[in-house]
């Protein structure tokens, strides 16, 4: 169930010319990630082959287009206005990265020789219309209409020892996210089948479980249970789906949804550049304002309206503040 086909996004294979075993692995992942009963349909692999290859092509192009990793150390903070826009200060940046769950989980498994890692930094962009104080000519004026930009819910995804590995993991995540979107659409489909309500609830539970375990780019992703718990939950869901039986009409509808969504991968998941001119207070300024910097950040968004800015970063975990062991601290006071 849910084989990771780790090598699918690796290597230097040209797009649309993937080895056959890897295409088959991707098709099986598409089935496992949506409705495993699709295997009951004759020729299900042929029906999914073109949509799967199209989706893989899209996510490969999407992730390969991301700019090279930006160094995100304390000494790099003032060197690039993107970091100054995303964080209030160098200290806040290091504190935020130092307590990141994905980074800490990776470092627990990493070798002692790991001195530098690459990861995708993501954050939500918030724009607000406010009334503030501003210098207009020689006069200081109050209640001036301004637009402020802030970023919250910073998080790292797909931490790896190399840029190539981090990008590979991001491609897999993007592909999985398309499958999660297809599953969400299946959940929404209405039908007159007698057990539709139960079937919908079972699929919704599966969708929630996958979203909790790294099948998306939202802040809730990666707040994962233990791997064994995830496998047990999914095994239970799949058994419930098998118990519902294989109604060919319902499964044909589900197959059409999965195939159609994967063929529309460009509309379902895209990355666009957000261009801003911000001053040191993250207030938007016009092009003539010499106190501001041009900030260009990629922003990923899906067909359901979820958005986050993203930036590949390279950092040295050893430079980050160590997280306090709360249990050990408590024992010192006992």
Secondary structure, 3 states (H helix, E strand, C coil): CCCCCCCCCCCCCCCCCCCHHHHHHHHHHHHHHCCHHHHHCCCHHHHHHHHHHHHHHHHHHHHHCCCCCEECCHHHHHHCHHHHHHCCCHHHHHHHHHCCHHHHHHHHHCCCCCCCEEEEEEEEEEEEEEEEEEEECCEEEEEEEEEEEEEEEEEEEEEECCHHHHHHHHHHHHHHHHHHHHHHHHHHCCCCCCCHHHHHHHHHHHHHHHHHCCCCCCCCCCCCCCHHHHHHHHHHHHHHHHHHCCCHHHHHHHHHHHHHHHHCHHHHEEEEEEEEEECCCCEECCCCCCCCEEEEEEEEEECCCCEEEEEEEEECHHHCCCCCCHHHHHHHCC
